[in-house]
Amino acid sequence: MKNNIGLDSKKSEELVDLLNDLLANYQVFYQNLRGFHWNVKGSKFFELHLKFEELYDDAIIKIDEIAERVLTLQGVPFHTYEDYLKNSSIKSDKRDKVDAEAVKTIVENFSVLISKERKILSKAADAEDEGTVSQMSDYITQTEKTVWMLNAYLS
Protein backbone atom coordinates (compact mmCIF):
# COMPACT_ATOMS: atom_id res chain seq x y z
CA MET A 1 0.00 0.00 0.00
CA LYS A 2 1.27 3.48 -0.92
CA ASN A 3 0.86 6.70 1.03
CA ASN A 4 -0.25 9.99 -0.56
CA ILE A 5 3.26 10.78 -1.88
CA GLY A 6 3.68 7.38 -3.50
CA LEU A 7 5.91 5.70 -0.91
CA ASP A 8 5.36 2.33 0.72
CA SER A 9 3.24 3.05 3.81
CA LYS A 10 5.02 0.52 6.05
CA LYS A 11 8.48 1.84 5.12
CA SER A 12 7.25 5.40 5.66
CA GLU A 13 6.04 4.48 9.16
CA GLU A 14 9.50 3.08 9.96
CA LEU A 15 11.08 6.29 8.69
CA VAL A 16 8.69 8.36 10.82
CA ASP A 17 9.86 6.45 13.90
CA LEU A 18 13.52 7.04 13.01
CA LEU A 19 12.90 10.71 12.20
CA ASN A 20 11.07 11.21 15.51
CA ASP A 21 14.06 9.67 17.28
CA LEU A 22 16.34 12.11 15.45
CA LEU A 23 13.95 14.95 16.30
CA ALA A 24 14.12 14.08 20.00
CA ASN A 25 17.92 14.01 19.87
CA TYR A 26 18.09 17.35 18.08
CA GLN A 27 15.75 18.93 20.64
CA VAL A 28 17.94 17.86 23.57
CA PHE A 29 21.08 18.81 21.63
CA TYR A 30 19.57 22.24 20.93
CA GLN A 31 18.85 22.84 24.60
CA ASN A 32 22.36 21.73 25.56
CA LEU A 33 23.76 24.21 23.06
CA ARG A 34 21.65 26.98 24.59
CA GLY A 35 23.04 26.12 28.01
CA PHE A 36 26.61 26.13 26.72
CA HIS A 37 25.96 29.49 25.03
CA TRP A 38 24.53 31.02 28.18
CA ASN A 39 27.17 29.63 30.53
CA VAL A 40 30.40 29.76 28.53
CA LYS A 41 33.33 31.23 30.46
CA GLY A 42 37.02 31.69 29.95
CA SER A 43 39.48 33.22 27.55
CA LYS A 44 37.58 31.94 24.49
CA PHE A 45 34.25 33.39 25.66
CA PHE A 46 33.60 35.68 22.71
CA GLU A 47 34.37 33.20 19.95
CA LEU A 48 32.61 30.25 21.65
CA HIS A 49 29.58 32.33 22.63
CA LEU A 50 29.09 33.18 18.95
CA LYS A 51 29.87 29.64 17.74
CA PHE A 52 27.38 28.07 20.15
CA GLU A 53 24.73 30.53 18.95
CA GLU A 54 25.50 29.61 15.34
CA LEU A 55 25.14 25.92 16.20
CA TYR A 56 21.83 26.30 18.04
CA ASP A 57 20.44 28.50 15.26
CA ASP A 58 21.27 25.70 12.82
CA ALA A 59 19.81 23.04 15.13
CA ILE A 60 16.46 24.84 15.43
CA ILE A 61 16.17 24.99 11.64
CA LYS A 62 16.87 21.26 11.42
CA ILE A 63 14.31 20.55 14.15
CA ASP A 64 11.63 22.27 12.09
CA GLU A 65 12.69 20.51 8.89
CA ILE A 66 12.68 17.08 10.57
CA ALA A 67 9.22 17.67 12.04
CA GLU A 68 7.95 18.79 8.64
CA ARG A 69 9.41 15.65 7.02
CA VAL A 70 7.57 13.53 9.59
CA LEU A 71 4.36 15.32 8.61
CA THR A 72 5.13 14.86 4.91
CA LEU A 73 5.40 11.12 5.53
CA GLN A 74 1.97 11.30 7.22
CA GLY A 75 3.30 10.90 10.75
CA VAL A 76 2.97 12.98 13.89
CA PRO A 77 6.17 14.63 15.11
CA PHE A 78 7.14 14.43 18.75
CA HIS A 79 6.30 17.74 20.40
CA THR A 80 6.61 17.31 24.16
CA TYR A 81 9.65 17.50 26.37
CA GLU A 82 8.62 14.15 27.84
CA ASP A 83 8.90 12.57 24.38
CA TYR A 84 12.24 14.26 23.72
CA LEU A 85 13.83 13.16 26.99
CA LYS A 86 12.35 9.64 26.83
CA ASN A 87 13.56 8.98 23.27
CA SER A 88 16.85 10.88 23.04
CA SER A 89 20.21 9.12 23.24
CA ILE A 90 21.74 12.55 23.86
CA LYS A 91 21.22 13.37 27.49
CA SER A 92 20.38 16.72 28.98
CA ASP A 93 23.63 18.33 30.13
CA LYS A 94 23.15 20.37 33.29
CA ARG A 95 26.79 20.94 34.12
CA ASP A 96 28.47 24.28 33.59
CA LYS A 97 31.11 23.64 30.97
CA VAL A 98 33.84 25.95 29.83
CA ASP A 99 35.85 26.20 26.67
CA ALA A 100 37.11 22.86 25.37
CA GLU A 101 34.92 20.78 27.69
CA ALA A 102 31.75 22.10 26.05
CA VAL A 103 33.22 21.66 22.56
CA LYS A 104 34.12 18.03 23.35
CA THR A 105 30.54 17.38 24.46
CA ILE A 106 29.22 18.98 21.26
CA VAL A 107 31.47 16.73 19.15
CA GLU A 108 30.18 13.69 21.06
CA ASN A 109 26.59 14.82 20.49
CA PHE A 110 27.25 15.35 16.79
CA SER A 111 28.59 11.79 16.59
CA VAL A 112 25.26 10.50 17.90
CA LEU A 113 23.35 12.63 15.38
CA ILE A 114 25.49 11.53 12.44
CA SER A 115 25.02 7.88 13.35
CA LYS A 116 21.25 8.32 13.44
CA GLU A 117 21.27 10.28 10.17
CA ARG A 118 23.24 7.53 8.44
CA LYS A 119 20.70 4.93 9.56
CA ILE A 120 17.84 7.09 8.27
CA LEU A 121 19.71 7.68 5.01
CA SER A 122 20.04 3.93 4.47
CA LYS A 123 16.39 3.18 5.31
CA ALA A 124 15.19 6.08 3.16
CA ALA A 125 17.23 4.85 0.20
CA ASP A 126 15.66 1.40 0.64
CA ALA A 127 12.21 3.02 0.68
CA GLU A 128 13.05 5.08 -2.44
CA ASP A 129 12.30 8.19 -0.38
CA GLU A 130 14.44 10.76 -2.18
CA GLY A 131 13.18 13.62 -0.01
CA THR A 132 14.49 12.06 3.18
CA VAL A 133 17.66 10.82 1.45
CA SER A 134 18.45 14.34 0.28
CA GLN A 135 17.72 15.85 3.69
CA MET A 136 19.92 13.35 5.56
CA SER A 137 22.70 13.59 2.97
CA ASP A 138 22.79 17.37 3.41
CA TYR A 139 22.80 17.07 7.22
CA ILE A 140 25.60 14.49 7.21
CA THR A 141 27.79 16.55 4.88
CA GLN A 142 27.34 19.70 6.96
CA THR A 143 27.81 17.95 10.29
CA GLU A 144 30.96 16.13 9.18
CA LYS A 145 32.52 19.46 8.24
CA THR A 146 31.48 21.00 11.56
CA VAL A 147 32.94 18.06 13.50
CA TRP A 148 36.21 18.42 11.56
CA MET A 149 36.36 22.13 12.46
CA LEU A 150 35.53 21.54 16.12
CA ASN A 151 38.18 18.81 16.35
CA ALA A 152 40.68 21.19 14.75
CA TYR A 153 39.78 23.73 17.45
CA LEU A 154 40.42 21.08 20.12
CA SER A 155 43.83 20.14 18.67
N, C-alpha and C positions, 0 to 999 in steps of 0.2 A: 504494500500500500504506500502511496506517495502523499507527501504533505502538499500544501498549497504553493510551494516553490519548486516542486518536482523532485524532492529528495525522499529517499526511503524513510518512512516515519520512524521505524525502530532505531535506525542509525542516527537520526536526528535527535531522538530522545536521549540516546547515549551521549551525543555531543552536548546537549543541554546540561546533562549532569556534570560533564567535565568542565564546561564553561562556567557553570555556577560555582564549582570548586575553585576555578581560577579567579572568579569574581570575589569570592570570600577571601582568598589570599591577597588579592590586590587591595581590598578594603583595609585589611589589617596592616599590610605594608604601607599604605597611604597614611594611616594614623601614626604608625611608627615614624615615618618621615616627618610628619608634622611635629611630633615630640622632639625629634633630633633637631629640627629647625628652631624650635622655640628654646631649646635648652643647650644649644651648642656653646662651648666656652673655649678659651685658649687662644693661642697666637694665630690660629687659622680661622678665627671666628668669621671674619667678613667673607672670605671666599667660600667657606663651608655653609654659612647661613644662606648665601645665594644659591649654591649648588643644591642644597636640600630643598629649597623652594622650587627650583627648576625640576627636580625629581618628583616632588609631590604634585606639581602642576601637570606633569606628564602622566602620572599615575591616575589622577582624577579623570583625565580624558579617556584613558584606557578603560577605566571602570565603566564609564558611560557607554563606550563602544562595545564592551563585552556584554553588558546588560541588553543593549539593543540587538546584538547578535542572538542572544537567547530568545528574545521576543520574535525576531525574524524566523527562527527555527520553531516557532509556536510553543515556546516554553515560558515559564514564569521565572524571572530573575530573583535571586535572593535579595531581600531588601531590609532585613533586620540585623541588628548587631548580634543577636543570639545566633542567627544562621551563620554569620561571618565567623564568629569565634568558635562555634561548634565544628565548622567544616574546614577551617584554615590550618594548613601545616605550619604557616608562619605564625608565630606566637606574638601576642601583644608584649611590647618591650617597655617596661615601666622605669627602667633604670636611667639615670642621667648618664649620658655618654658624652665624651669629649673627643674631638679630633679624630684620630685614626680608629679609635674603638667604634665609633658610630659608622664610619666608612666600612670597616670590616663586617659589621652586622648587615649593612646594606648589600654588600657583595654576597653574603650568605643568603640573604632574602632573594636577591636576583637569581641565584642558582636554583632555588626552589621554583621560582616563576618560570625560568627557562625550561626546566625539566617538565613542568606541567604543560607549557606551550608546545613542546616537542611531541608530547603524547597526543595532544589535541590535533596538532598538525597531521600526525600519522593517521589518526581515526578519521579526520575530515577528508584526507586524500582517499581513504578507503570508501568513504561515503559519497565520493565525487562532489563534495561540498566546496567548491572553489572560493566562495565568499569567506568561509572560515579558514581555509588554507591560506589565502592571501593575507588575512588579518594576522594569523599566527606567524607567518613567514616574516611579515613586517616587524612584528613585536620582537621576534627572536633576533633578527638582524640588528635592530636598534639596541636591544639589551646587551647583546654580545659586545658591541662597541663600547657601551657605557661601562660594562664590567672591566674591559681592557683598560679604559681610562682610569677607573677607580683603583685598579690594581697597580697601575703605573704611579698613581698618587701615593699609594702605600709603600712603594719600593724605596 
